[in-house]
């Protein structure tokens, strides 16, 4: 369980850094070619939401675990569909 928690927090931190870099490129502050599209952001957020869902499945002690699992897998799935179809 601790490994899953650690993976989720690392994924959240990576998504935070990627979102900052994407905002820098989007607002024209700095040009970083890999972040010129929203694909790295979508991939990192999809992984984060899927890890959040898996983590919520194993956290049976929380009262809202079922709703959290549903929302996290729904958001992760939508972002993954966007990545596969190339919508950004």
Protein Blocks (a to p, Z undefined) as FASTA:
>chain_A
ZZmmmmmmmmmmmmmmmmmmmmmmmnomaccfklmpmklmmmmmmmmmmmmmmmmmmmmm
bmklmmmmmmmmmmmmmmmmmmmnopZZ
